[in-house]
Amino acid sequence: MTSAALGGAMSNPLRPVILTAAKSNAVRRLVTVAPPTRRIVDRFVAGTTRADAMTVATQLLGSGRGVSIDHLGENTLDVGHARIVVGEYCDLLADLGTLGELTPETFTGSPAVEVSVKLTALGLSLGTDGSKIALDHAREICAAAQEAGAWVSIDAEDHTVTDDTLAIVRDLRADFPDVGAVVQAYLRRTEGDCRELAGPRSRVRLCKGAYDEPESVAYRDRAEVDASYLRCLQILMAGDGYPMVASHDPAFVTAVDPLAAVEGRGRGEFEHQMLFGIRDNEQQRLADAGRRVRVYVPYGSQWYGYLMRRLAERPSNLRFFVRSLLSRD
């Protein structure tokens, strides 16, 4: 839910090529100025403004689904910009706090609204003081979420910041126990992280992974990633925490109920998570069947990196992109 990809990360053989090309300024200019790009962005991104995100959130809550909203942006290298990001999240949370009456029945007893936050957007990359800056900013957002009756999850990014990210999650949980951690199954370390994170009240979102990582730290073969995801899911289901199963993969969606039954988990003790614009019918089917479903809803002007990771994940997304570029409409 980066938006570390909610499943499907290794299913596109062109994934490494797309992720490498995405770093090119020439490709960025081509994609961002192409007229058909807007319709592609509209499929995967709620819009550029907070009002756009609130419109989508209201619609999803009305359909029986929860939301996790992400203000797009990462790798902030300026404290002033990081402060702007914090302010945006606090304003967003104040708005989300007005939607309590729309809480779906499946989320009774738990917040149906959440924000997802990347620590590099809060200043984690700002040199030796980055961790403290990001932690202080995250605390501010968590306090605003607590006041609004919302949850916060700290999003996963590339492997170089995983240790710092999980350390900050641990620090935040001292005052805000419901802060969610996000782990990526394609990283070789994640099975161990899941064992450490599977304690009481610990919310953990399990994704496959969306970044282009070296083989030394990540599984590159799809079958290995799938096997890792299943092992991690079993660990989280057997633990005492709250698993958030972030996958569109039918095999994992189908596996959730039997695993939950084996561990004696009720439907309010885990949730499915999927991305805005992907498998909407399946999201609705699960919600209508009484499952907790939370949709990851990104918004903002910094959509380029997010869009390219979505295209890299799934061949169907890439086909949609190419058809849109070739269309004269």
MITIMI-58636 format. One line per 3 residues: their letters; for each residue x, z, y of C-alpha. Coordinates in Angstrom, 1 decimal, always signed. Last residue first. Layout:
a> X:Z:Y | ...
This chain:
drs> -8.8:-28.3:+10.8 | -5.9:-30.7:+10.2 | -4.8:-28.8:+7.1
lls> -1.3:-29.1:+5.9 | -0.2:-25.7:+7.2 | -3.3:-24.1:+5.8
rvf> -2.8:-25.6:+2.4 | +0.8:-24.4:+2.4 | -0.2:-20.8:+3.3
frl> -3.0:-20.7:+0.7 | -0.5:-21.9:-1.9 | +1.9:-19.2:-0.9
nsp> -0.8:-16.5:-1.3 | -1.7:-17.9:-4.7 | +2.0:-17.8:-5.8
rea> +2.1:-14.0:-5.2 | +4.6:-11.7:-3.7 | +6.7:-13.9:-1.4
lrr> +3.7:-14.8:+0.7 | +2.8:-11.1:+1.2 | +6.4:-10.3:+2.1
mly> +6.4:-13.2:+4.7 | +3.2:-11.8:+6.2 | +4.6:-8.3:+6.6
gyw> +7.8:-9.6:+8.2 | +5.8:-11.7:+10.7 | +3.1:-9.3:+11.7
qsg> +4.6:-7.5:+14.7 | +1.6:-8.1:+16.9 | -0.5:-5.3:+15.4
ypv> -2.7:-4.6:+12.4 | -2.3:-3.6:+8.8 | -5.2:-2.4:+6.6
yvr> -4.3:-0.9:+3.2 | -7.7:-0.6:+1.4 | -8.6:+2.6:-0.4
vrr> -10.7:+2.5:-3.5 | -12.1:+5.7:-5.2 | -14.1:+4.5:-8.2
gad> -17.9:+4.8:-8.4 | -18.6:+1.4:-10.0 | -19.5:+0.0:-6.6
alr> -16.1:+0.9:-5.3 | -14.4:-0.9:-8.3 | -16.5:-4.0:-7.8
qqe> -15.8:-4.0:-4.0 | -12.1:-3.9:-4.5 | -12.4:-6.6:-7.2
ndr> -14.3:-8.8:-4.8 | -11.7:-8.3:-2.1 | -8.9:-9.4:-4.3
igf> -6.4:-9.7:-1.5 | -7.4:-9.7:+2.2 | -6.6:-6.1:+3.0
lmq> -4.2:-4.8:+0.4 | -5.3:-2.6:-2.6 | -5.3:+1.0:-3.5
hef> -7.0:+2.7:-6.5 | -7.5:+6.4:-6.4 | -6.8:+9.6:-8.3
egr> -8.4:+13.0:-8.8 | -11.8:+12.2:-7.5 | -12.6:+10.1:-10.6
grg> -12.0:+13.0:-12.9 | -8.6:+13.5:-14.7 | -8.5:+14.8:-18.2
eva> -5.1:+13.5:-18.9 | -6.3:+11.1:-21.6 | -9.2:+10.1:-19.4
alp> -7.0:+9.3:-16.5 | -4.8:+7.1:-18.7 | -7.9:+5.3:-20.1
dva> -9.3:+4.8:-16.5 | -6.0:+3.5:-15.0 | -5.1:+0.8:-17.6
tvf> -7.6:-1.7:-16.3 | -6.2:-1.7:-12.8 | -2.8:-1.9:-14.3
apd> -3.5:-5.0:-16.4 | -5.6:-6.5:-13.6 | -2.6:-6.5:-11.2
hsa> -3.9:-5.7:-7.7 | -1.8:-2.6:-7.6 | -1.4:+0.6:-5.6
vmp> -2.4:+3.4:-7.9 | -2.6:+6.5:-5.7 | -1.8:+9.4:-8.0
ygd> -2.8:+12.9:-6.8 | -0.5:+15.6:-8.2 | -0.4:+17.8:-11.2
gam> +1.5:+15.5:-13.5 | +0.3:+13.4:-16.5 | -1.2:+10.7:-14.3
liq> +2.0:+10.6:-12.2 | +4.3:+10.3:-15.3 | +2.0:+7.7:-16.9
lcr> +2.0:+5.6:-13.7 | +5.8:+5.8:-13.5 | +6.1:+4.5:-17.1
lys> +3.6:+1.7:-16.4 | +5.4:+0.7:-13.2 | +8.7:+0.6:-15.0
adv> +7.3:-1.6:-17.8 | +5.9:-4.0:-15.1 | +9.2:-4.1:-13.3
ear> +11.0:-4.8:-16.5 | +8.6:-7.6:-17.4 | +9.0:-9.1:-13.9
dry> +12.7:-9.3:-14.2 | +14.7:-8.2:-11.1 | +14.8:-4.5:-11.7
avs> +16.3:-2.8:-8.7 | +19.4:-0.8:-7.6 | +22.3:-2.8:-9.0
epe> +20.1:-5.9:-9.1 | +20.2:-6.1:-5.4 | +16.9:-5.7:-3.4
dya> +14.7:-8.2:-1.7 | +11.8:-6.0:-0.5 | +8.2:-5.9:-1.7
gkc> +7.9:-3.2:-4.4 | +5.7:-2.4:-7.4 | +3.7:+0.3:-5.6
lrv> +2.9:+3.9:-6.6 | +1.4:+6.0:-3.9 | +2.0:+9.7:-4.4
rsr> -0.1:+12.6:-3.2 | +1.4:+15.9:-4.2 | -1.2:+18.6:-4.4
pga> +0.5:+20.2:-7.4 | +3.7:+18.5:-8.6 | +4.4:+14.9:-9.6
ler> +7.0:+14.2:-7.0 | +10.1:+15.2:-9.0 | +9.0:+13.3:-12.1
cdg> +8.0:+10.3:-9.9 | +11.5:+10.3:-8.3 | +13.1:+10.1:-11.7
etr> +11.0:+7.1:-12.6 | +11.8:+5.6:-9.2 | +15.6:+5.4:-9.5
rly> +15.7:+1.9:-11.0 | +13.8:+0.5:-8.0 | +11.1:-1.9:-9.1
aqv> +8.5:+0.8:-9.3 | +8.4:+1.5:-5.6 | +7.5:+4.9:-4.3
vag> +5.3:+6.1:-1.5 | +5.0:+9.8:-0.6 | +1.8:+11.2:+0.9
vdp> +1.5:+14.1:+3.4 | -1.0:+16.5:+2.0 | +1.1:+19.6:+2.3
fda> +1.5:+19.3:+6.1 | +3.7:+22.2:+7.3 | +6.2:+22.4:+4.5
rld> +5.1:+18.9:+3.4 | +6.9:+17.4:+6.4 | +10.3:+18.5:+5.2
rvi> +9.7:+17.1:+1.7 | +8.5:+13.8:+3.2 | +11.6:+13.8:+5.4
alt> +13.8:+14.1:+2.4 | +11.9:+11.3:+0.7 | +12.5:+9.0:+3.6
ddt> +16.2:+9.9:+3.9 | +16.8:+9.2:+0.3 | +14.8:+5.9:+0.3
vth> +16.5:+4.5:+3.5 | +19.0:+2.1:+1.9 | +16.4:+1.2:-0.8
dea> +14.2:-0.9:+1.5 | +11.0:+0.6:+2.9 | +8.5:+3.0:+1.5
dis> +5.6:+4.2:+3.6 | +5.1:+7.8:+4.7 | +1.4:+8.6:+3.9
vwa> -0.8:+10.4:+6.4 | -4.3:+11.8:+5.8 | -7.2:+12.2:+8.2
gae> -9.3:+15.0:+9.5 | -8.7:+14.1:+13.1 | -6.9:+17.3:+14.0
qaa> -4.8:+17.0:+10.8 | -4.0:+13.4:+11.7 | -2.8:+14.4:+15.2
aci> -0.5:+17.0:+13.7 | +0.8:+14.5:+11.2 | +1.6:+12.1:+14.0
era> +3.6:+14.7:+15.9 | +5.4:+15.7:+12.7 | +6.3:+12.1:+12.1
hdl> +7.9:+11.9:+15.6 | +10.0:+15.0:+14.9 | +11.0:+13.7:+11.5
aik> +11.9:+10.2:+12.9 | +14.1:+11.7:+15.7 | +15.7:+14.1:+13.3
sgd> +16.5:+11.4:+10.8 | +17.8:+9.0:+13.5 | +20.2:+11.5:+15.1
tgl> +23.3:+9.9:+13.5 | +22.3:+6.4:+14.4 | +18.8:+5.3:+15.5
slg> +17.7:+3.8:+12.2 | +15.1:+6.5:+11.5 | +13.5:+5.9:+14.9
lat> +9.7:+6.1:+14.4 | +9.4:+2.4:+13.3 | +12.2:+3.1:+10.8
lkv> +10.0:+5.9:+9.4 | +7.3:+3.6:+8.4 | +3.8:+5.1:+8.7
sve> +0.6:+4.6:+6.7 | -2.5:+6.1:+8.3 | -5.4:+7.6:+6.4
vap> -9.2:+7.5:+6.5 | -11.4:+8.4:+3.5 | -10.4:+12.0:+3.8
sgt> -11.1:+14.1:+0.7 | -14.0:+16.4:-0.4 | -16.4:+13.5:-0.9
fte> -14.4:+10.3:-1.1 | -16.7:+8.6:-3.6 | -19.6:+9.3:-1.4
ptl> -18.2:+7.0:+1.3 | -17.2:+8.7:+4.6 | -19.1:+6.9:+7.4
egl> -20.1:+10.2:+9.1 | -16.4:+10.9:+9.6 | -15.7:+7.8:+11.7
tgl> -14.9:+9.6:+15.0 | -11.6:+10.9:+13.7 | -10.4:+7.4:+13.2
dal> -10.4:+6.9:+17.0 | -8.2:+10.0:+17.5 | -6.0:+8.8:+14.7
ldc> -5.5:+5.4:+16.4 | -4.6:+7.2:+19.7 | -2.0:+9.3:+17.8
yeg> -0.7:+6.2:+16.0 | -0.3:+4.3:+19.2 | +1.4:+7.2:+20.9
vvi> +3.9:+7.5:+18.1 | +4.6:+3.7:+18.3 | +5.2:+4.0:+22.0
rah> +7.6:+6.8:+21.4 | +9.6:+4.6:+19.0 | +9.8:+2.0:+21.7
gvd> +11.4:+4.5:+24.1 | +13.8:+5.7:+21.4 | +15.1:+2.1:+20.9
ltn> +16.4:+0.6:+17.7 | +13.0:+0.3:+15.9 | +13.5:-1.0:+12.3
egl> +9.8:-1.4:+11.6 | +6.5:-2.7:+13.0 | +2.9:-3.1:+12.0
hdi> +0.5:-0.3:+12.8 | -0.6:+0.6:+9.3 | -4.1:+1.8:+8.4
svg> -5.0:+3.3:+5.1 | -8.7:+2.8:+4.5 | -11.5:+4.1:+2.2
rgs> -14.1:+1.9:+0.5 | -17.8:+2.3:+0.2 | -18.9:-0.9:+2.0
gll> -19.6:+1.0:+5.2 | -16.0:+2.4:+5.1 | -14.7:-1.2:+4.9
qta> -16.8:-2.4:+7.8 | -15.8:+0.6:+10.0 | -12.1:+0.1:+9.1
vtm> -12.3:-3.6:+10.0 | -13.7:-2.9:+13.4 | -11.2:+0.0:+13.9
ada> -8.3:-2.3:+13.1 | -9.5:-4.9:+15.7 | -9.9:-2.2:+18.3
rtt> -6.4:-1.0:+17.6 | -5.2:-4.5:+18.6 | -3.4:-7.4:+16.9
gav> -5.9:-8.2:+14.1 | -6.9:-7.0:+10.7 | -3.9:-8.7:+9.0
frd> -3.9:-10.5:+5.6 | -6.5:-13.3:+6.1 | -6.2:-13.4:+9.9
vir> -2.5:-14.0:+9.5 | -3.2:-17.2:+7.5 | -5.8:-18.4:+10.0
rtp> -3.4:-17.8:+12.8 | -0.6:-19.7:+11.1 | -2.5:-23.0:+11.3
pav> -1.2:-23.6:+14.9 | +2.5:-23.3:+13.9 | +4.2:-21.1:+16.6
tvl> +4.9:-18.1:+14.4 | +6.0:-20.0:+11.3 | +8.4:-22.3:+13.0
rrv> +9.9:-19.7:+15.2 | +10.4:-17.3:+12.2 | +11.9:-20.1:+10.2
ans> +14.5:-20.9:+12.9 | +15.3:-17.2:+13.3 | +16.1:-17.0:+9.6
kaa> +15.4:-13.7:+7.9 | +12.2:-15.2:+6.3 | +14.3:-17.8:+4.6
tli> +15.9:-15.0:+2.4 | +12.5:-13.5:+1.6 | +11.1:-16.9:+0.8
vpr> +14.0:-17.9:-1.5 | +14.0:-14.6:-3.3 | +10.2:-14.8:-3.9
lpn> +10.1:-18.4:-5.2 | +9.6:-17.3:-8.8 | +6.4:-15.5:-7.6
sma> +5.2:-12.7:-10.0 | +7.8:-10.1:-9.1 | +6.0:-8.2:-6.3
ggl> +2.5:-8.3:-7.9 | +1.7:-4.6:-7.1 | +0.8:-3.0:-3.8
aas> +3.7:-4.3:-2.0 | +5.7:-2.0:+0.0 | +3.4:-2.3:+3.0
tm> +4.6:-1.7:+2.6 | +0.0:+0.0:+0.0
